[in-house]
């Protein structure tokens, strides 16, 4: 579950697999009696260079109702902004079914059962039952897509839902306040990251995902990662990312190489372009893009931007 949580913090299309029903960025969630308020999560930075600036906020792609409303500092930055930029717009589902078919569904007569070993199938069956999924429902899914569906299902089981993801809420805010919504990437760019994996790599990704979901200690630590995001603990997230991507599993290496290192320069390009053309843009991208030595913020600093944490 740990690396599935990493995917949740830096790879958006998994939230596109669930119905969109955004939380309100402004309206408070129903409070529980006797429960003390907690920090609303994430970390926000202001980048500046030569009179150009933008806000950059670290998001998570699943959430709970009590993640909202956003902190006052975040709300002020949103209200002050002239546009909102995200990795992709979670509400832009046009063409998504075709892309999911292209990258995630067998189209050559193959089926999932033909690809999986008997031991892996035996590991999978209890999880399908746990999440209310039938073998027929996943029969034509490629292994990477099934791994993602299992990840979504486990988050839901633990109480974290894609419809409460921060990106979805930011997109809803932009649209309800008539602010332009900018996509820094495309759904096809993101879906192709896993869709272009070889069959062997996809099966290993599924195996790693199942192993982690079934490991109670790793499941417990996945919740710790959520807590680090909620606390805005950048140092803690940096340390955990370094730990989780330094192992020898295929998934650990893939997350570091494809989901972070190969995407961060392009995200930095998009943010720099936006800052140069749009005053006071508000950018929301997965939190793990903002930590580590090759992070988006580190790249922007190398390009002469000053980076100041303001939340």
C-alpha positions in Angstrom: 0.0 0.0 0.0 2.9 2.3 0.6 3.8 2.7 -3.1 0.1 2.8 -4.0 -0.1 5.8 -1.7 2.9 7.3 -3.5 1.0 6.9 -6.8 -1.9 8.7 -5.1 0.3 11.6 -4.2 1.9 12.0 -7.6 -0.3 10.4 -10.3 -3.8 11.8 -10.9 -5.6 9.5 -13.3 -6.5 7.0 -10.5 -9.0 9.6 -9.3 -10.5 9.7 -12.7 -11.6 6.1 -12.3 -14.1 7.2 -9.6 -17.2 9.4 -9.9 -16.5 13.1 -9.6 -18.3 14.7 -6.6 -16.1 17.4 -5.3 -16.0 18.8 -1.8 -16.3 22.5 -1.2 -13.1 24.4 -0.8 -14.8 27.0 1.4 -17.8 25.3 3.2 -16.8 23.4 6.3 -17.4 19.7 6.6 -19.8 18.5 9.3 -17.9 18.7 12.6 -17.9 15.8 15.0 -18.7 16.7 18.6 -15.7 16.8 20.9 -13.2 16.5 18.0 -10.5 19.1 18.0 -9.8 20.9 14.7 -6.8 19.6 12.8 -4.5 21.1 10.3 -6.2 21.0 6.9 -3.2 19.6 5.0 -0.7 20.2 2.3 2.0 22.8 2.0 2.0 26.0 -0.1 4.9 28.0 -1.5 5.3 31.2 -3.4 7.8 31.2 -6.3 9.2 34.6 -7.5 11.6 35.7 -10.2 12.0 39.1 -11.9 8.6 40.3 -10.7 6.8 37.1 -11.7 5.2 34.9 -9.1 2.9 32.0 -8.5 1.5 30.0 -5.6 2.4 26.3 -5.6 0.3 24.0 -3.4 1.0 20.3 -2.7 -2.0 18.1 -3.2 -3.2 14.6 -2.6 -5.5 12.9 -5.0 -7.8 11.2 -2.5 -9.2 12.6 0.7 -12.0 12.9 3.3 -14.7 15.4 3.9 -12.9 16.8 6.9 -9.9 17.9 4.7 -12.1 21.0 4.0 -12.5 23.9 4.1 -8.9 24.8 3.1 -6.8 26.8 5.5 -7.4 30.6 5.4 -3.9 31.1 3.8 -4.7 28.7 1.0 -8.2 30.2 0.5 -6.7 33.7 0.3 -4.2 32.6 -2.3 -7.0 31.0 -4.3 -9.2 34.0 -4.1 -6.3 36.3 -5.1 -5.3 34.1 -8.0 -6.2 34.9 -11.6 -6.1 31.2 -12.7 -5.7 27.7 -11.3 -3.4 25.1 -12.7 -3.4 21.4 -12.1 -1.6 18.4 -13.5 -4.9 17.6 -15.4 -8.5 18.6 -14.8 -10.2 15.8 -13.0 -13.5 16.8 -14.5 -12.3 16.7 -18.1 -13.5 13.2 -18.9 -14.0 13.7 -22.6 -12.2 10.9 -24.4 -11.2 9.3 -21.2 -13.1 6.0 -21.9 -11.2 5.7 -25.2 -7.9 6.3 -23.4 -8.6 3.8 -20.7 -9.4 1.2 -23.5 -6.3 2.1 -25.3 -3.9 1.8 -22.4 -5.7 -0.4 -19.8 -7.9 -2.9 -21.5 -6.9 -6.0 -23.5 -8.0 -5.7 -27.1 -6.2 -8.7 -28.7 -8.2 -11.6 -27.3 -6.1 -11.8 -24.2 -7.5 -11.8 -20.7 -6.2 -11.1 -17.2 -6.5 -14.8 -16.3 -4.2 -15.8 -19.1 -1.5 -13.5 -17.8 -1.5 -14.2 -14.1 0.2 -17.2 -12.4 -2.0 -19.4 -10.3 -0.4 -18.2 -7.0 -1.0 -14.5 -8.0 -4.6 -15.3 -8.9 -5.0 -17.0 -5.5 -3.7 -13.8 -3.8 -6.0 -11.7 -5.9 -9.3 -13.5 -5.3 -9.7 -12.5 -1.6 -9.1 -8.9 -2.4 -11.7 -8.9 -5.2 -14.2 -10.3 -2.6 -13.2 -7.8 0.0 -13.9 -4.9 -2.4 -17.0 -6.3 -4.0 -15.4 -6.8 -7.4 -16.3 -9.8 -9.5 -13.8 -11.7 -11.6 -15.9 -10.8 -14.7 -15.6 -7.1 -13.9 -11.8 -7.2 -14.0 -11.3 -9.9 -16.6 -10.2 -7.6 -19.4 -8.2 -5.2 -17.4 -4.4 -5.1 -17.9 -2.5 -5.7 -14.7 -1.5 -2.1 -14.1 -5.1 -1.0 -14.3 -6.2 -3.7 -11.9 -3.5 -2.6 -9.5 -4.8 0.9 -9.6 -8.4 -0.2 -9.1 -7.2 -2.2 -6.1 -5.4 0.9 -4.7 -8.6 3.0 -5.1 -10.6 0.3 -3.4 -8.2 0.1 -0.5 -8.2 3.9 0.0 -12.0 3.8 0.0 -11.9 0.9 2.5 -9.7 3.1 4.8 -12.0 6.1 4.3 -10.1 8.1 1.7 -12.1 8.8 -1.4 -11.1 10.1 -4.8 -14.1 12.4 -4.9 -12.6 14.3 -1.9 -9.2 14.6 -3.7 -7.7 18.1 -3.4 -7.3 18.4 -7.2 -11.0 17.8 -7.7 -11.9 20.4 -5.1 -9.5 23.0 -6.6 -11.0 22.3 -10.1 -14.5 22.9 -8.7 -13.4 26.1 -7.0 -11.9 27.4 -10.2 -15.0 26.7 -12.2 -17.4 28.1 -9.6 -15.4 31.3 -9.4 -14.9 31.7 -13.1 -11.2 31.3 -13.0 -9.4 29.8 -16.0 -8.3 26.2 -15.3 -5.0 25.2 -16.8 -3.8 21.7 -17.4 0.0 21.2 -17.0 -0.2 17.7 -18.5 -2.7 15.6 -20.4 -4.6 12.5 -19.3 -2.9 10.5 -22.2 0.5 11.6 -21.0 -0.3 10.2 -17.5 -2.1 7.1 -18.5 0.6 6.1 -21.0 3.2 6.0 -18.2 1.7 2.7 -16.9 0.1 1.7 -20.2 3.5 1.4 -22.0 4.9 -1.0 -19.4 5.7 -4.5 -20.7 3.4 -7.4 -19.6 6.1 -8.6 -17.2 6.5 -5.2 -15.6 2.7 -4.8 -15.3 2.4 -8.1 -13.5 5.2 -7.2 -11.2 3.5 -3.9 -10.5 0.3 -5.8 -9.6 2.3 -8.3 -7.5 4.0 -5.5 -5.5 0.6 -3.7 -5.0 -1.1 -6.9 -3.7 1.8 -7.7 -1.4 1.7 -4.2 0.1 -2.1 -4.2 0.6 -1.9 -7.5 2.4 1.0 -6.4 4.7 -0.5 -4.9 7.9 2.7 -3.0 8.8 2.9 -1.4 5.3 -0.8 -0.5 5.5 -0.2 1.2 8.8 2.6 3.2 7.4 0.6 4.2 4.4 -1.7 6.0 6.9 1.4 7.7 8.4 2.2 9.1 4.9 -1.3 10.6 4.8 -0.7 12.1 8.3 2.6 13.7 7.0 0.7 15.3 4.2 -2.0 16.5 6.6 0.7 18.0 8.9 2.5 19.6 6.0 5.6 17.8 7.2 7.9 18.4 4.2 10.9 16.9 5.9 9.0 13.8 6.9 7.7 13.3 3.4 11.1 13.8 1.9 12.6 11.2 4.2 9.8 8.7 3.5 10.0 9.2 -0.2 13.8 8.6 -0.1 13.1 5.4 1.9 10.4 4.1 -0.3 12.1 4.7 -3.6 15.5 3.4 -2.6 14.5 -0.3 -2.4 15.0 -2.8 -5.2 11.4 -3.5 -6.1 10.3 -2.7 -9.7 7.5 -0.4 -8.4 9.9 1.6 -6.2 12.2 2.3 -9.1 9.3 3.0 -11.5 7.8 5.5 -9.1 11.0 7.4 -8.8 12.0 7.3 -12.5 8.7 7.6 -14.4 6.2 9.2 -12.0 8.6 11.7 -10.5 12.0 12.3 -12.2 10.7 12.2 -15.8 7.7 14.4 -15.1 9.1 17.0 -12.8 11.0 19.0 -15.4 7.9 19.3 -17.6 5.8 20.4 -14.6 8.4 23.0 -13.7 8.4 24.2 -17.4 4.6 24.6 -17.2 4.7 26.5 -13.9 7.4 28.8 -15.1 5.5 29.6 -18.3 2.3 30.2 -16.3 4.2 32.5 -13.9 5.6 34.6 -16.8 2.2 35.1 -18.5 -0.4 35.0 -15.7 -0.1 37.1 -12.5 -0.8 35.3 -9.2 -1.5 31.9 -10.7 -2.4 29.1 -8.2 -0.8 25.8 -9.0 -1.8 22.5 -7.3 0.3 19.4 -8.0 0.9 16.1 -6.2 2.8 16.8 -2.9 5.6 14.4 -3.7 6.5 16.5 -6.8 7.5 19.2 -4.3 10.0 17.2 -2.1 13.4 15.7 -2.7 16.5 16.8 -4.5 15.0 16.5 -8.0 11.6 18.1 -7.0 9.8 20.7 -9.1 10.7 23.4 -6.5 14.4 22.4 -6.7 14.3 22.7 -10.5 12.6 26.1 -10.2 15.3 27.3 -7.7 18.0 26.1 -10.2 16.3 28.4 -12.8 16.6 31.4 -10.5 13.3 31.4 -8.7 13.1 32.1 -5.0 10.9 29.7 -3.2 9.2 30.7 0.1 7.0 28.5 2.1 3.9 30.4 3.2 1.8 27.6 4.6 
